[in-house]
Amino acid sequence: MPVFIPSIIIIASLLAVCTFNPKAAEAFFAAGQSWITGHFSWFYVLAVATFLIVLITIAMSRYGDIRLGADDARPDFGFTSWLAMLFAAGMGIGLMYFGVGEPMMHFLAPPSAAAGSSAGAREAMTTTFFHWGFHAWAIYAMVGLVLAYFGFRYRLPLTLRSGLYPIFKERIHGPIGHAVDVFALVGTVFGIATTLGYGVMQLSAGLHRLTGWDTSGNGFLFGLIALVVLLAGISAATGLDKGVKRLSELNLLLAIGLLLFVLFAGPTLAVLGMFSENIGNYLSSIVQLTFRTFSYEAASSEGWFGGWTILYWAWWISWSPFVGLFIARISRGRTIREFIIGVLLVPTAFNLLWMTVFGNTAIWLDMHSAAGALGATAGNVDALLFNFFDLLPFAGVTSTVAIVLIGVFFITSADSGAFVIDNIASQGNERSPVWQRLFWAALLGLTAALLLGAGGLKALQSMTLIAALPFAMIMLLLCVGLWRGLLADRLHFSRELSPATNFWNGQLWKSRLDQLLRLPEKADVANFIRNQVQPALAEVSAELNRRGLTSRVEQADEYQITLTVPQENGRDFVYGVQTAARPAPAFNPLAAAHSGRGDDPIHEPVTFFADGRAGYDIQYLTRQEVIADVLRQYERYLLLAQSSGTQLLNSAPGHTD
């Protein structure tokens, strides 16, 4: 409720103004966009550059080995399904809308080259690559990585506030955390609504081309939005794994089929050569493009810069809570390096190939066989894709496939968006009722419809630019929180720490030899916990309590015991031991001779902690060695707390050596 109610009030207020006073809304949107582009363009540029640099640094460092979850976690989804869900939820409608539209518009009005020239075509594709390349996915990957790391590694709720835990600690559960989630929710609603607006405009243009229906009125657009939202609601009711996964895989196949058709139906060899040159131009100029603000050409390029690059960065940022939470949800178990490389490289490569095949083919046709006819229709971007298909064989078939693609992208965007928004509003509750997702899907459709009615795509774009600014600032804080968390995480494995014990010291070696030859049974572990671990933990707990620190020993049953030292402003210290079973060695004749079987499982006392680290077998430790191991883990816990700025030990009476 502390997130839901403020978010609904903000959204409802803005939509009410759009509904009852559309002229005032249009003036507000225009003024807001002008003010933000005039005062904060530099901020957007530096923020997006920071996200990309931080991700590359982490991927190249030792932190890339950390797994998003426990050390022994494995991915929930196969690699192909994972990539398909990333693709469909990330930029599907945008690729369909801008695949031909953006390269053609840059070709006809490039920021610095001559319009309609070869240099203009080259600059058009380099600019398009820049807008749809690494920077866009760096924004998504940053939010997704922060949420997946703290959600699955630190076991915090899968919400944006969790990424600020190293900075604000338990205060993320109060007004600070509520405000973060409110900004994220509002920005997500308007960001997705903008995408849905692109989709419905292009759908209506395609239906008009195929059927001849009059699709220009708001009534038709609103009806189309209602139909797609209804289908998205049905998909949402089936659950994430069934609905979104199956639709995403279907769309990936259709998109690849359409891509290959355009590639081979157009100037194939010329396009393949252009793809190679486009990549070279993009990579060779990526640093200059990253930090370009047109400050020296403000008079001639300010409008272009604000209407393209800054608007794109704001659009991706407003989408980042949606896509970030979604890709975090489907990325449990992957390493940080795998996550960063996968999210940055694979979707970017597909985007660039798509833009080359569609954009360069359109430019080539316009410069050759169409003789400028395609460029003459570029003013109507909604229908430009279908005008492009008219220049290729089987225009009716390809236009039909494109409409299906746009429609399914529309459904997956609304479905996935409803899932993520519900996750934000319910503060990470993954078991919320289906009706809540249906409510958010309906609200997305209503928002897109009312903003289209108030000012068309211009109103949607302006609202996105305004809503993205505060969340861009929050994302920079997420970078700081992630870095602090990674530094603390690595302390658990740092060789610079002084361990209190080297585990087994060679004592009682005959008992250990007996354990090696006679596979330990569950009863043996229970005896070990009762005779060695329980007295050791009880002794440590008593000493901590004597020194003024609260601690407790809890034994769930004879096979599991836990020592806990609670902390008000940080994660509790937990040292637990539980029984774990693993397969026996493939061949152990002495064990077989002893028990009569050679395939009995091995039962071991294994440690567990409050974070995602894997435990280890301690069956060979004596009582004093167990105590030393507890102190070793407590020493690491205190160093971790110090690195993240948490004061765990206070001046307590009797706290002396």
C-alpha positions as CSV (number, residue, x, y, z in Angstrom):
1,M,0.0,0.0,0.0
2,P,2.8,2.6,0.7
3,V,3.9,2.1,-2.9
4,F,0.5,1.4,-4.6
5,I,-1.4,4.4,-3.3
6,P,1.1,7.2,-4.1
7,S,1.8,5.7,-7.5
8,I,-1.9,5.5,-8.3
9,I,-2.5,9.1,-7.1
10,I,0.4,10.4,-9.4
11,I,-0.7,8.4,-12.4
12,A,-4.4,9.2,-11.9
13,S,-3.7,12.9,-11.5
14,L,-1.7,13.1,-14.7
15,L,-4.3,11.1,-16.6
16,A,-7.1,13.3,-15.3
17,V,-5.4,16.4,-16.6
18,C,-4.9,14.7,-20.0
19,T,-8.6,13.7,-20.1
20,F,-10.3,16.9,-18.9
21,N,-7.8,19.5,-20.2
22,P,-5.8,18.1,-23.1
23,K,-4.6,21.5,-24.2
24,A,-3.1,22.2,-20.8
25,A,-1.6,18.7,-20.8
26,E,0.0,19.2,-24.3
27,A,1.5,22.6,-23.2
28,F,2.8,20.9,-20.0
29,F,4.4,18.1,-21.9
30,A,6.1,20.4,-24.4
31,A,7.4,22.7,-21.7
32,G,8.7,19.8,-19.6
33,Q,10.5,18.2,-22.5
34,S,12.1,21.5,-23.5
35,W,13.3,22.2,-20.0
36,I,14.7,18.8,-19.4
37,T,16.6,18.6,-22.7
38,G,17.9,22.1,-22.1
39,H,19.1,21.5,-18.6
40,F,19.8,17.8,-18.2
41,S,21.1,16.5,-21.5
42,W,24.6,16.4,-20.1
43,F,23.4,14.4,-17.1
44,Y,21.7,11.8,-19.3
45,V,24.9,11.4,-21.4
46,L,27.2,11.0,-18.4
47,A,24.8,8.7,-16.6
48,V,24.5,6.3,-19.5
49,A,28.2,6.3,-20.0
50,T,28.7,5.5,-16.4
51,F,26.4,2.4,-16.6
52,L,28.3,1.0,-19.5
53,I,31.7,1.6,-18.0
54,V,30.8,0.1,-14.6
55,L,29.4,-3.1,-16.3
56,I,32.5,-3.6,-18.4
57,T,34.7,-3.1,-15.4
58,I,32.8,-5.7,-13.3
59,A,32.7,-8.2,-16.2
60,M,36.5,-8.0,-16.6
61,S,37.2,-8.2,-12.9
62,R,37.2,-11.1,-10.5
63,Y,33.7,-10.1,-9.4
64,G,32.4,-11.6,-12.6
65,D,32.8,-15.1,-11.1
66,I,30.2,-14.4,-8.5
67,R,27.0,-16.3,-9.1
68,L,23.5,-14.7,-9.0
69,G,22.3,-16.9,-6.2
70,A,24.0,-19.5,-4.0
71,D,27.4,-20.7,-5.1
72,D,25.9,-24.0,-6.3
73,A,22.9,-22.4,-8.0
74,R,22.1,-23.2,-11.7
75,P,20.0,-21.2,-14.2
76,D,16.3,-21.6,-14.1
77,F,15.9,-21.3,-17.9
78,G,17.9,-22.8,-20.8
79,F,20.2,-20.5,-22.7
80,T,17.9,-20.3,-25.8
81,S,14.8,-19.7,-23.8
82,W,16.6,-17.0,-21.8
83,L,17.7,-15.2,-24.9
84,A,14.3,-15.4,-26.5
85,M,12.7,-13.8,-23.4
86,L,15.3,-11.1,-23.3
87,F,14.7,-10.3,-26.9
88,A,10.9,-10.2,-26.9
89,A,10.5,-8.3,-23.6
90,G,13.3,-5.8,-24.3
91,M,12.7,-4.0,-27.6
92,G,10.4,-5.9,-29.8
93,I,7.9,-3.2,-30.8
94,G,10.7,-0.7,-31.1
95,L,12.5,-2.8,-33.6
96,M,9.4,-3.2,-35.8
97,Y,8.6,0.6,-35.5
98,F,12.1,2.0,-36.0
99,G,13.8,-0.8,-38.0
100,V,13.0,1.1,-41.2
101,G,11.9,4.4,-39.7
102,E,15.0,5.6,-37.9
103,P,17.6,4.9,-40.6
104,M,15.4,6.5,-43.2
105,M,14.8,9.6,-41.1
106,H,18.5,10.0,-40.3
107,F,19.3,9.4,-44.0
108,L,16.9,12.2,-45.0
109,A,18.0,14.5,-42.1
110,P,21.3,13.5,-40.6
111,P,22.8,15.6,-37.8
112,S,25.9,16.7,-39.7
113,A,26.3,14.9,-43.1
114,A,24.5,15.9,-46.3
115,A,21.0,14.6,-46.6
116,G,20.4,11.8,-49.0
117,S,24.1,11.2,-49.7
118,S,26.4,8.2,-49.2
119,A,27.9,10.0,-46.2
120,G,24.4,10.6,-44.9
121,A,23.6,6.9,-45.2
122,R,26.8,6.0,-43.3
123,E,26.0,8.5,-40.5
124,A,22.4,7.3,-40.4
125,M,23.4,3.7,-39.7
126,T,26.2,4.6,-37.2
127,T,23.7,6.8,-35.3
128,T,21.1,4.1,-35.3
129,F,23.6,1.5,-34.1
130,F,24.5,3.9,-31.3
131,H,20.9,4.3,-30.1
132,W,20.1,0.6,-30.3
133,G,23.5,-0.8,-29.3
134,F,25.5,-1.4,-26.1
135,H,24.3,1.7,-24.3
136,A,20.6,0.8,-24.4
137,W,21.3,-2.7,-23.0
138,A,23.8,-1.3,-20.5
139,I,20.9,0.6,-18.9
140,Y,18.8,-2.6,-18.8
141,A,21.7,-4.7,-17.6
142,M,22.6,-2.3,-14.8
143,V,19.1,-2.5,-13.2
144,G,18.8,-6.2,-13.8
145,L,22.2,-7.0,-12.3
146,V,21.6,-5.0,-9.2
147,L,18.2,-6.6,-8.6
148,A,19.4,-10.2,-9.4
149,Y,22.5,-9.8,-7.2
150,F,20.8,-8.5,-4.1
151,G,17.7,-10.5,-4.7
152,F,19.3,-13.9,-5.2
153,R,22.7,-13.4,-3.6
154,Y,21.7,-11.4,-0.5
155,R,18.2,-13.0,-0.4
156,L,16.5,-9.6,-0.3
157,P,13.1,-8.9,-2.0
158,L,13.4,-8.7,-5.7
159,T,12.6,-4.9,-5.7
160,L,14.6,-1.8,-6.6
161,R,14.9,-0.7,-3.0
162,S,17.0,-3.8,-2.3
163,G,19.8,-2.5,-4.5
164,L,20.2,0.4,-2.1
165,Y,20.7,-1.8,0.9
166,P,24.5,-1.3,1.3
167,I,23.8,2.5,1.4
168,F,20.7,2.9,3.5
169,K,20.6,-0.5,5.3
170,E,17.2,-1.2,7.0
171,R,15.9,2.2,6.0
172,I,15.1,0.8,2.6
173,H,12.0,-0.7,4.3
174,G,10.8,2.8,5.1
175,P,10.0,6.0,3.3
176,I,13.2,6.0,1.3
177,G,12.5,2.5,-0.2
178,H,8.8,3.4,-0.8
179,A,9.9,6.6,-2.7
180,V,12.3,4.6,-4.9
181,D,9.7,2.1,-5.8
182,V,7.1,4.8,-6.5
183,F,9.4,6.5,-9.0
184,A,10.2,3.2,-10.6
185,L,6.6,2.2,-10.9
186,V,5.5,5.6,-12.4
187,G,8.4,5.7,-14.8
188,T,7.7,2.1,-15.9
189,V,4.0,2.7,-16.5
190,F,4.7,5.7,-18.8
191,G,7.7,4.0,-20.5
192,I,5.7,0.9,-21.4
193,A,2.7,3.1,-22.4
194,T,5.0,4.9,-24.9
195,T,6.0,1.6,-26.4
196,L,2.4,0.4,-26.6
197,G,1.6,3.7,-28.3
198,Y,4.2,3.0,-31.0
199,G,2.8,-0.5,-31.4
200,V,-0.9,0.5,-31.7
201,M,-0.1,3.2,-34.2
202,Q,1.9,0.8,-36.4
203,L,-0.8,-1.9,-36.0
204,S,-3.5,0.4,-37.2
205,A,-1.4,1.5,-40.2
206,G,-0.8,-2.1,-41.1
207,L,-4.4,-3.1,-40.8
208,H,-5.4,-0.1,-42.9
209,R,-2.9,-1.2,-45.6
210,L,-4.2,-4.8,-45.7
211,T,-7.9,-4.3,-45.2
212,G,-8.7,-0.8,-46.2
213,W,-10.4,-0.1,-42.9
214,D,-10.5,3.4,-41.6
215,T,-8.2,3.2,-38.7
216,S,-7.4,6.8,-38.2
217,G,-9.9,7.6,-35.4
218,N,-9.2,7.3,-31.7
219,G,-12.1,4.9,-31.4
220,F,-10.4,2.3,-33.5
221,L,-7.1,2.9,-31.6
222,F,-8.7,2.5,-28.2
223,G,-10.5,-0.6,-29.4
224,L,-7.3,-2.1,-30.6
225,I,-5.6,-1.3,-27.3
226,A,-8.5,-3.0,-25.4
227,L,-8.2,-6.1,-27.5
228,V,-4.5,-6.5,-27.1
229,V,-4.7,-5.8,-23.3
230,L,-7.4,-8.5,-23.1
231,L,-5.1,-11.0,-24.8
232,A,-2.2,-9.9,-22.5
233,G,-4.5,-10.5,-19.5
234,I,-5.1,-14.1,-20.8
235,S,-1.4,-14.6,-21.2
236,A,-0.7,-13.1,-17.7
237,A,-3.2,-15.6,-16.2
238,T,-1.3,-18.5,-17.5
239,G,1.9,-17.5,-15.6
240,L,5.3,-16.3,-16.6
241,D,6.8,-19.6,-17.5
242,K,4.0,-20.6,-19.9
243,G,2.6,-17.4,-21.3
244,V,5.5,-15.1,-21.8
245,K,8.0,-17.8,-22.5
246,R,5.9,-19.4,-25.3
247,L,5.0,-16.1,-26.9
248,S,8.6,-15.0,-26.8
249,E,9.8,-18.1,-28.5
250,L,7.1,-17.8,-31.2
251,N,8.0,-14.2,-31.9
252,L,11.7,-15.0,-32.1
253,L,11.1,-17.5,-34.8
254,L,8.8,-15.2,-36.7
255,A,11.3,-12.3,-36.4
256,I,14.2,-14.4,-37.6
257,G,12.1,-15.7,-40.6
258,L,11.1,-12.1,-41.6
259,L,14.7,-11.0,-41.1
260,L,16.1,-13.7,-43.4
261,F,13.4,-13.0,-46.1
262,V,14.3,-9.3,-46.2
263,L,18.0,-10.1,-46.3
264,F,17.7,-12.5,-49.3
265,A,14.9,-10.6,-51.1
266,G,16.9,-7.3,-51.1
267,P,20.4,-6.5,-52.1
268,T,22.0,-9.3,-50.1
269,L,25.7,-8.9,-50.8
270,A,25.5,-5.1,-50.5
271,V,23.7,-5.4,-47.1
272,L,26.2,-7.9,-45.8
273,G,29.1,-5.6,-46.8
274,M,27.3,-2.7,-45.1
275,F,26.8,-4.7,-41.9
276,S,30.6,-5.2,-41.7
277,E,31.2,-1.5,-42.3
278,N,28.5,-0.4,-39.9
279,I,30.1,-2.4,-37.1
280,G,33.5,-0.9,-37.8
281,N,32.1,2.6,-37.9
282,Y,30.1,2.1,-34.7
283,L,33.0,0.5,-32.7
284,S,35.6,3.1,-34.0
285,S,33.4,6.0,-33.0
286,I,31.8,4.6,-29.9
287,V,33.8,6.8,-27.4
288,Q,33.1,10.0,-29.3
289,L,29.4,9.1,-29.7
290,T,29.1,8.1,-26.0
291,F,30.1,11.6,-24.7
292,R,28.7,13.7,-27.6
293,T,26.4,16.6,-26.5
294,F,26.6,18.9,-29.6
295,S,27.7,21.7,-27.3
296,Y,29.8,23.3,-30.1
297,E,26.9,23.0,-32.6
298,A,24.0,23.8,-30.3
299,A,22.3,26.2,-32.7
300,S,22.0,23.6,-35.5
301,S,21.8,20.3,-33.6
302,E,20.1,20.9,-30.3
303,G,16.7,19.9,-31.5
304,W,18.0,16.8,-33.2
305,F,20.0,15.8,-30.1
306,G,17.1,16.3,-27.7
307,G,14.6,14.6,-30.0
308,W,16.7,11.6,-30.7
309,T,19.6,10.6,-28.3
310,I,18.2,12.1,-25.1
311,L,14.8,10.9,-25.8
312,Y,16.1,7.4,-26.4
313,W,18.2,7.4,-23.2
314,A,15.1,8.5,-21.3
315,W,13.0,5.9,-23.0
316,W,15.5,3.1,-22.1
317,I,15.8,4.4,-18.5
318,S,12.0,4.5,-18.0
319,W,11.9,0.9,-19.3
320,S,14.8,-0.3,-17.2
321,P,12.7,-1.1,-14.1
322,F,10.5,-3.2,-16.3
323,V,13.2,-5.0,-18.4
324,G,15.7,-5.0,-15.5
325,L,13.3,-6.7,-13.1
326,F,12.2,-9.1,-15.8
327,I,15.7,-10.2,-16.8
328,A,16.7,-10.4,-13.2
329,R,13.7,-12.8,-12.6
330,I,14.8,-15.1,-15.4
331,S,18.6,-14.9,-14.7
332,R,18.9,-16.7,-11.3
333,G,21.9,-19.0,-11.2
334,R,24.0,-17.3,-13.9
335,T,27.4,-15.8,-13.1
336,I,27.7,-12.0,-13.2
337,R,30.1,-12.2,-16.1
338,E,27.7,-14.5,-18.0
339,F,24.8,-12.1,-17.2
340,I,26.7,-9.0,-18.4
341,I,28.1,-10.5,-21.6
342,G,24.8,-12.2,-22.4
343,V,22.6,-9.1,-21.8
344,L,25.0,-6.7,-23.5
345,L,26.3,-8.7,-26.4
346,V,23.6,-11.0,-27.7
347,P,20.6,-8.7,-27.9
348,T,22.8,-5.9,-29.2
349,A,24.2,-8.1,-32.0
350,F,20.6,-9.0,-33.0
351,N,19.5,-5.4,-32.9
352,L,22.4,-4.3,-35.1
353,L,21.8,-7.0,-37.6
354,W,18.1,-6.2,-37.7
355,M,18.7,-2.5,-38.2
356,T,21.2,-3.2,-41.0
357,V,19.0,-5.6,-42.8
358,F,15.9,-3.4,-42.7
359,G,17.5,0.1,-42.6
360,N,20.2,-0.4,-45.2
361,T,17.9,-2.3,-47.5
362,A,15.4,0.6,-47.3
363,I,18.1,3.2,-47.9
364,W,19.6,1.2,-50.8
365,L,16.1,0.7,-52.4
366,D,15.4,4.4,-52.0
367,M,18.7,5.4,-53.6
368,H,18.3,2.9,-56.5
369,S,15.1,1.2,-57.7
370,A,12.6,3.4,-55.7
371,A,14.3,6.6,-56.8
372,G,13.3,8.5,-53.6
373,A,9.8,7.2,-53.5
374,L,10.2,5.6,-50.1
375,G,11.8,8.7,-48.6
376,A,8.9,10.7,-49.8
377,T,6.6,8.7,-47.5
378,A,8.9,8.9,-44.5
379,G,6.8,11.6,-42.9
380,N,4.3,8.9,-41.9
381,V,6.6,6.6,-39.8
382,D,3.6,4.5,-38.7
383,A,3.1,3.1,-42.3
384,L,6.8,3.3,-43.4
385,L,7.5,-0.4,-42.7
386,F,4.6,-1.4,-44.9
387,N,5.6,1.0,-47.7
388,F,9.0,-0.7,-47.5
389,F,7.4,-4.1,-47.9
390,D,5.7,-2.9,-51.1
391,L,9.1,-2.7,-52.7
392,L,9.8,-6.3,-52.0
393,P,8.1,-9.5,-53.3
394,F,5.1,-11.0,-51.4
395,A,4.2,-7.7,-49.8
396,G,0.9,-9.0,-48.5
397,V,2.5,-12.0,-46.8
398,T,5.3,-10.0,-45.2
399,S,2.9,-7.3,-44.0
400,T,0.7,-9.9,-42.4
401,V,3.6,-11.5,-40.6
402,A,4.7,-8.0,-39.5
403,I,1.2,-7.4,-38.0
404,V,1.4,-10.7,-36.2
405,L,4.8,-9.8,-34.8
406,I,3.7,-6.4,-33.7
407,G,0.6,-7.8,-32.0
408,V,2.6,-10.5,-30.2
409,F,5.2,-8.0,-29.1
410,F,2.4,-5.8,-27.9
411,I,1.0,-8.7,-25.8
412,T,4.3,-9.7,-24.3
413,S,5.2,-6.1,-23.5
414,A,1.8,-5.6,-21.7
415,D,2.0,-9.0,-20.0
416,S,5.6,-8.7,-18.9
417,G,5.0,-5.1,-17.9
418,A,2.0,-6.1,-15.7
419,F,4.1,-8.8,-14.0
420,V,7.0,-6.4,-13.2
421,I,4.8,-3.5,-12.1
422,D,2.9,-5.8,-9.8
423,N,6.2,-7.0,-8.4
424,I,7.2,-3.4,-7.6
425,A,3.8,-2.5,-6.1
426,S,3.7,-5.6,-3.9
427,Q,7.3,-5.1,-2.8
428,G,8.6,-8.3,-4.3
429,N,5.7,-10.6,-3.5
430,E,5.9,-13.3,-6.2
431,R,2.7,-14.9,-5.1
432,S,0.3,-12.0,-5.6
433,P,-3.1,-12.9,-7.0
434,V,-3.7,-12.9,-10.7
435,W,-6.2,-10.1,-10.6
436,Q,-3.5,-7.7,-9.6
437,R,-1.6,-8.4,-12.8
438,L,-4.8,-8.0,-14.7
439,F,-5.3,-4.6,-13.0
440,W,-1.9,-3.4,-14.1
441,A,-2.3,-4.6,-17.6
442,A,-5.6,-2.7,-17.8
443,L,-4.0,0.4,-16.4
444,L,-1.2,0.2,-19.0
445,G,-3.7,0.1,-21.8
446,L,-5.7,3.0,-20.2
447,T,-2.6,5.1,-19.9
448,A,-1.5,4.6,-23.5
449,A,-5.1,5.4,-24.7
450,L,-5.5,8.6,-22.7
451,L,-2.0,9.9,-23.6
452,L,-2.6,9.1,-27.3
453,G,-5.9,11.0,-27.0
454,A,-4.3,14.0,-25.3
455,G,-1.4,14.5,-27.7
456,G,-0.5,11.4,-29.6
457,L,3.0,10.0,-29.6
458,K,4.5,13.4,-28.7
459,A,2.7,13.4,-25.3
460,L,3.9,9.8,-24.6
461,Q,7.5,10.8,-25.5
462,S,7.4,13.9,-23.3
463,M,5.9,12.0,-20.3
464,T,8.7,9.4,-20.7
465,L,11.4,12.0,-20.7
466,I,10.0,13.7,-17.6
467,A,9.4,10.4,-15.6
468,A,12.9,9.0,-16.4
469,L,14.9,11.9,-14.9
470,P,14.5,11.0,-11.1
471,F,15.0,7.3,-11.8
472,A,18.3,8.0,-13.7
473,M,19.5,9.6,-10.4
474,I,18.4,6.5,-8.5
475,M,20.2,4.3,-11.0
476,L,23.5,6.0,-10.1
477,L,22.9,5.2,-6.5
478,L,22.2,1.6,-7.5
479,C,25.7,1.5,-9.0
480,V,27.2,2.6,-5.7
481,G,25.2,0.0,-3.8
482,L,26.2,-2.7,-6.2
483,W,29.9,-1.9,-5.9
484,R,29.7,-1.9,-2.1
485,G,28.0,-5.2,-2.2
486,L,30.5,-6.8,-4.5
487,L,33.4,-5.5,-2.3
488,A,31.8,-7.0,0.8
489,D,31.0,-10.3,-1.0
490,R,34.6,-10.9,-2.0
491,L,35.8,-10.6,1.6
492,H,34.4,-14.0,2.2
493,F,37.0,-15.4,-0.2
494,S,39.9,-13.0,0.3
495,R,43.3,-14.6,1.1
496,E,44.3,-11.6,3.0
497,L,42.0,-12.6,5.9
498,S,43.7,-14.3,8.9
499,P,41.9,-17.6,9.3
500,A,41.4,-18.8,12.9
501,T,41.9,-22.4,11.9
502,N,43.1,-24.5,9.0
503,F,40.3,-26.9,9.7
504,W,41.5,-30.4,10.5
505,N,44.9,-30.4,12.2
506,G,45.7,-34.2,12.0
507,Q,44.4,-35.1,15.4
508,L,42.2,-38.2,15.7
509,W,43.5,-39.4,12.3
510,K,42.4,-43.0,13.0
511,S,38.8,-41.8,13.4
512,R,39.0,-39.9,10.1
513,L,40.4,-43.0,8.3
514,D,37.5,-45.0,9.7
515,Q,35.1,-42.4,8.3
516,L,36.7,-42.5,4.9
517,L,36.4,-46.3,4.7
518,R,33.0,-46.6,6.4
519,L,30.5,-44.2,4.7
520,P,28.9,-41.9,7.3
521,E,25.3,-42.5,7.9
522,K,22.6,-40.1,9.0
523,A,22.8,-41.2,12.6
524,D,26.6,-40.5,12.6
525,V,25.9,-36.9,11.6
526,A,23.3,-36.6,14.3
527,N,25.8,-37.9,16.9
528,F,28.4,-35.4,15.6
529,I,26.0,-32.5,15.9
530,R,25.0,-33.6,19.4
531,N,28.5,-34.3,20.7
532,Q,30.6,-31.7,19.0
533,V,28.6,-28.9,17.3
534,Q,25.9,-28.3,19.9
535,P,28.3,-27.9,22.8
536,A,30.7,-25.7,20.6
537,L,27.9,-23.3,19.5
538,A,26.5,-23.2,23.1
539,E,29.9,-22.2,24.4
540,V,30.3,-19.5,21.8
541,S,26.8,-18.2,22.5
542,A,27.3,-18.1,26.2
543,E,30.6,-16.1,25.8
544,L,28.9,-13.6,23.4
545,N,26.0,-13.1,25.8
546,R,28.5,-12.6,28.7
547,R,30.2,-9.8,26.7
548,G,26.9,-8.0,26.1
549,L,25.9,-9.3,22.6
550,T,22.6,-11.1,22.1
551,S,22.9,-14.5,20.6
552,R,20.9,-17.7,20.5
553,V,21.4,-21.4,19.5
554,E,18.4,-23.0,17.9
555,Q,18.1,-26.7,17.0
556,A,15.3,-27.5,14.5
557,D,15.9,-31.2,15.0
558,E,18.8,-33.6,15.6
559,Y,20.0,-33.0,12.0
560,Q,20.2,-29.1,12.0
561,I,21.5,-26.5,14.5
562,T,22.0,-22.7,14.1
563,L,23.9,-20.0,16.0
564,T,22.4,-16.6,15.4
565,V,23.8,-13.1,16.4
566,P,21.0,-10.6,15.6
567,Q,21.8,-7.2,14.3
568,E,19.3,-4.3,14.1
569,N,21.0,-2.4,11.3
570,G,22.3,-5.2,9.1
571,R,22.2,-8.8,8.2
572,D,22.3,-11.3,11.2
573,F,25.3,-13.4,11.7
574,V,24.3,-17.0,11.1
575,Y,26.5,-20.1,11.5
576,G,24.5,-23.3,10.9
577,V,25.2,-26.9,10.5
578,Q,22.8,-29.3,8.7
579,T,22.8,-32.8,7.4
580,A,23.5,-33.2,3.6
581,A,23.5,-36.3,1.5
582,R,25.6,-36.9,-1.6
583,P,26.2,-39.9,-3.8
584,A,28.8,-42.4,-2.6
585,P,32.1,-42.9,-4.6
586,A,31.6,-45.1,-7.7
587,F,33.8,-47.8,-6.1
588,N,34.6,-48.3,-2.4
589,P,35.1,-52.0,-1.7
590,L,35.8,-51.5,2.0
591,A,32.5,-49.6,2.4
592,A,30.7,-52.3,0.5
593,A,32.3,-55.0,2.7
594,H,31.3,-53.1,5.8
595,S,27.7,-52.3,5.0
596,G,26.9,-55.0,2.4
597,R,26.2,-52.3,-0.2
598,G,28.4,-50.0,-2.3
599,D,25.9,-47.4,-3.3
600,D,24.7,-46.1,0.0
601,P,24.6,-42.2,0.1
602,I,27.1,-40.3,2.2
603,H,25.7,-38.1,4.9
604,E,27.8,-35.1,6.0
605,P,27.5,-32.2,8.5
606,V,27.6,-29.1,6.2
607,T,27.7,-25.5,7.2
608,F,25.3,-22.8,6.0
609,F,25.2,-19.1,6.3
610,A,22.9,-16.1,5.8
611,D,24.2,-15.2,2.4
612,G,24.6,-17.2,-0.8
613,R,27.9,-18.9,-0.1
614,A,28.1,-22.7,-0.4
615,G,28.7,-24.6,2.9
616,Y,31.5,-27.1,3.5
617,D,31.9,-30.4,5.3
618,I,33.1,-30.2,9.0
619,Q,32.8,-33.8,10.1
620,Y,36.5,-34.1,11.0
621,L,36.6,-31.1,13.3
622,T,36.9,-31.4,17.1
623,R,34.8,-29.2,19.4
624,Q,37.5,-26.7,19.7
625,E,38.1,-26.6,16.0
626,V,34.3,-26.0,15.5
627,I,34.6,-23.0,17.8
628,A,37.6,-21.8,15.9
629,D,35.7,-22.1,12.6
630,V,32.8,-20.1,14.1
631,L,35.2,-17.3,15.1
632,R,36.7,-17.4,11.6
633,Q,33.3,-16.8,10.0
634,Y,32.4,-14.2,12.6
635,E,35.7,-12.4,11.8
636,R,34.8,-12.3,8.1
637,Y,31.3,-11.1,9.0
638,L,32.7,-8.2,11.0
639,L,35.0,-7.2,8.1
640,L,32.2,-7.4,5.7
641,A,30.1,-5.1,7.9
642,Q,32.9,-2.7,8.3
643,S,33.4,-2.5,4.5
644,S,29.8,-1.6,4.0
645,G,29.8,1.0,6.8
646,T,27.7,-0.9,9.4
647,Q,28.7,-0.7,13.0
648,L,27.9,-4.0,14.5
649,L,29.7,-3.9,17.9
650,N,28.7,-1.3,20.4
651,S,30.3,-0.4,23.7
652,A,28.7,-3.1,25.7
653,P,29.3,-3.7,29.5
654,G,31.8,-6.4,30.1
655,H,33.2,-6.2,26.5
656,T,36.8,-7.0,27.4
657,D,39.4,-9.6,26.4
